[in-house]
Amino acid sequence: MSISARDITAVILAGGRGRRMGGQDKGLIEINGRALVAILIDRLSQQISSILINANRNRDRYQAFGYPVVSDQLDDYQGPLAGFACAMDKVDTDFILTLPCDGPSLASDYVARFITSQQRSGAAICVADDGERLQPVHALIKVDLLTSLNAFLDSGDRKIDRWYAMHDFVKTDFSDCADMFRNINTPSDQQSMQVQP
């Protein structure tokens, strides 16, 4: 199967509690005066046309960025897999490409790397690898795995790596730009990124 960006919806995951940031909605935290979600939209929109935001709070503020917003179907902040599932249920593309809202850097060929990885392997799941470890929230996932994911969530499990291990997944190499995976978990992280371009 040959895929292109037209077959993919990018999903910005902004549905967490932001506990280490004092409960702030991390997608709306500002770096150099701009919300993290806005920075990511700018970088993604140069690579892909279909973008979705997964948010469980401040829906109206997220909708103001001009892209559809979906909320988890599971209550009480059940983690990234819940965001994957609600996105997979809503999109009309064959794949979703997930990424967290709190990492403002994005490779200029982010989408293309995942496409190449999937075309070479035919895998249902392609997961970013920074050269030392998997970055599991950065993943290209076939939407027809939704039934499997819902069953996994219904069982009470929330571990991404366990669900991935149930399927054929491959690593997608980002070892040459591992800094892309720096994210904002604490106020000091936010401060250190203020001066970054």
C-alpha positions as CSV (number, residue, x, y, z in Angstrom):
1,M,0.0,0.0,0.0
2,S,1.4,3.4,-1.0
3,I,0.3,6.3,1.3
4,S,0.7,10.0,1.1
5,A,0.0,13.0,3.4
6,R,-3.6,12.9,2.0
7,D,-4.1,9.6,3.8
8,I,-3.1,11.0,7.2
9,T,-4.7,13.2,9.8
10,A,-2.2,14.7,12.3
11,V,-3.5,14.7,15.8
12,I,-2.1,17.1,18.4
13,L,-2.6,15.6,21.8
14,A,-3.6,18.3,24.2
15,G,-5.8,16.4,26.5
16,G,-3.7,15.9,29.6
17,R,-4.0,17.3,33.2
18,G,-0.7,19.2,33.1
19,R,0.0,18.2,36.7
20,R,3.7,19.1,36.7
21,M,2.8,22.5,35.2
22,G,0.4,23.2,38.1
23,G,-2.6,22.0,36.2
24,Q,-2.1,24.3,33.3
25,D,-3.5,23.3,29.9
26,K,-0.2,22.7,28.2
27,G,-1.2,23.3,24.6
28,L,-2.1,26.8,25.6
29,I,1.1,27.6,27.4
30,E,3.0,30.3,25.6
31,I,6.6,30.2,24.3
32,N,7.8,33.6,23.1
33,G,4.3,34.9,23.2
34,R,2.7,32.1,21.2
35,A,0.7,29.1,22.4
36,L,2.4,25.7,21.9
37,V,-0.5,24.4,19.9
38,A,-0.2,27.4,17.5
39,I,3.5,26.8,17.0
40,L,2.8,23.1,16.2
41,I,0.0,24.0,13.8
42,D,2.3,26.3,11.9
43,R,4.9,23.6,11.5
44,L,2.5,20.8,10.7
45,S,0.4,22.8,8.2
46,Q,3.5,23.1,6.0
47,Q,3.6,19.3,5.8
48,I,0.0,18.1,6.0
49,S,-3.5,19.6,5.4
50,S,-5.6,17.5,7.8
51,I,-5.0,18.4,11.4
52,L,-7.1,17.6,14.5
53,I,-6.7,18.7,18.1
54,N,-7.5,16.4,21.0
55,A,-8.4,18.5,24.0
56,N,-10.4,17.8,27.2
57,R,-10.5,21.4,28.4
58,N,-10.8,24.9,26.9
59,R,-12.4,23.5,23.7
60,D,-13.5,27.0,22.6
61,R,-10.0,28.3,22.8
62,Y,-8.6,25.4,20.8
63,Q,-11.4,25.8,18.2
64,A,-10.2,29.4,17.7
65,F,-7.1,28.0,16.0
66,G,-9.3,26.9,13.1
67,Y,-9.1,23.1,13.3
68,P,-11.5,20.5,14.6
69,V,-11.3,19.7,18.3
70,V,-12.3,16.3,19.7
71,S,-12.4,15.2,23.4
72,D,-11.8,11.8,24.9
73,Q,-14.7,9.5,25.1
74,L,-13.3,8.1,28.4
75,D,-13.7,10.3,31.4
76,D,-11.0,11.4,33.9
77,Y,-7.9,11.9,31.7
78,Q,-7.1,8.3,30.7
79,G,-3.9,9.1,28.9
80,P,-2.7,9.2,25.3
81,L,-4.4,6.0,24.1
82,A,-7.8,7.6,24.9
83,G,-6.8,10.5,22.7
84,F,-5.7,8.1,19.9
85,A,-9.1,6.3,20.2
86,C,-11.3,9.4,20.0
87,A,-9.3,10.7,17.0
88,M,-9.4,7.4,15.2
89,D,-13.2,7.4,15.7
90,K,-13.6,10.8,14.1
91,V,-11.2,11.0,11.1
92,D,-12.0,10.0,7.5
93,T,-8.3,9.2,6.7
94,D,-6.7,5.8,6.8
95,F,-4.0,6.8,9.3
96,I,-3.5,9.2,12.2
97,L,-0.2,10.7,13.1
98,T,0.0,11.6,16.8
99,L,2.2,14.1,18.6
100,P,2.1,15.7,22.0
101,C,1.2,19.4,22.4
102,D,4.2,20.1,24.6
103,G,7.1,19.7,22.2
104,P,7.3,22.8,20.1
105,S,10.1,21.6,17.9
106,L,9.2,19.6,14.8
107,A,11.4,18.3,12.0
108,S,10.6,19.8,8.6
109,D,10.3,16.3,7.2
110,Y,8.4,14.9,10.2
111,V,5.4,13.7,8.2
112,A,7.6,12.5,5.3
113,R,9.7,10.3,7.6
114,F,6.7,8.4,8.9
115,I,5.3,8.0,5.3
116,T,8.6,6.5,4.2
117,S,8.8,4.3,7.2
118,Q,5.3,2.9,6.5
119,Q,5.9,2.5,2.8
120,R,9.0,0.5,3.4
121,S,7.6,-1.7,6.1
122,G,3.8,-1.9,5.5
123,A,3.5,-1.7,9.3
124,A,0.2,-0.7,10.9
125,I,2.1,1.3,13.5
126,C,5.3,3.4,13.0
127,V,6.8,4.8,16.2
128,A,9.5,7.5,16.4
129,D,12.9,6.5,17.8
130,D,15.3,9.1,19.0
131,G,18.3,6.8,18.7
132,E,18.2,5.7,22.3
133,R,14.6,4.9,23.0
134,L,11.1,5.0,21.4
135,Q,9.1,8.1,21.6
136,P,5.7,6.4,21.7
137,V,3.4,9.4,21.6
138,H,4.9,10.2,18.2
139,A,3.4,7.6,16.0
140,L,1.7,6.8,12.7
141,I,-1.2,4.5,13.3
142,K,-3.6,2.7,10.9
143,V,-7.2,3.8,11.8
144,D,-8.6,0.3,11.3
145,L,-6.8,-0.7,14.6
146,L,-9.6,1.2,16.5
147,T,-11.5,-2.0,17.3
148,S,-8.3,-3.5,18.9
149,L,-7.6,-0.2,20.8
150,N,-11.1,0.0,22.2
151,A,-10.9,-3.6,23.4
152,F,-7.6,-2.8,25.0
153,L,-8.9,0.3,26.7
154,D,-12.1,-1.6,27.8
155,S,-9.8,-4.2,29.5
156,G,-8.5,-1.4,31.7
157,D,-5.0,-1.2,30.3
158,R,-3.5,2.2,29.4
159,K,0.1,1.3,28.5
160,I,1.0,2.4,25.0
161,D,3.9,0.0,24.7
162,R,1.7,-3.0,25.6
163,W,-0.8,-2.1,22.9
164,Y,1.9,-1.5,20.3
165,A,3.4,-4.9,21.1
166,M,0.1,-6.6,20.1
167,H,0.6,-5.4,16.5
168,D,3.4,-5.2,13.9
169,F,5.1,-1.9,14.6
170,V,8.4,-0.5,13.3
171,K,10.7,2.2,14.5
172,T,11.0,5.5,12.5
173,D,14.4,7.0,12.8
174,F,14.7,10.5,14.3
175,S,18.2,10.0,15.8
176,D,19.7,12.9,13.9
177,C,17.2,15.3,15.4
178,A,16.6,13.9,18.9
179,D,16.3,17.4,20.3
180,M,12.9,17.5,18.7
181,F,11.6,15.4,21.6
182,R,12.4,18.0,24.3
183,N,9.1,18.8,25.8
184,I,7.7,21.2,28.5
185,N,7.0,19.3,31.7
186,T,7.9,22.0,34.3
187,P,8.0,25.8,34.5
188,S,11.8,25.6,34.2
189,D,11.4,23.7,30.9
190,Q,9.2,26.5,29.7
191,Q,11.6,29.2,30.7
192,S,14.6,27.4,29.1
193,M,12.7,27.3,25.7
194,Q,11.7,30.9,25.7
195,V,14.8,31.9,23.9
196,Q,14.7,29.1,21.4
197,P,13.7,30.0,17.8
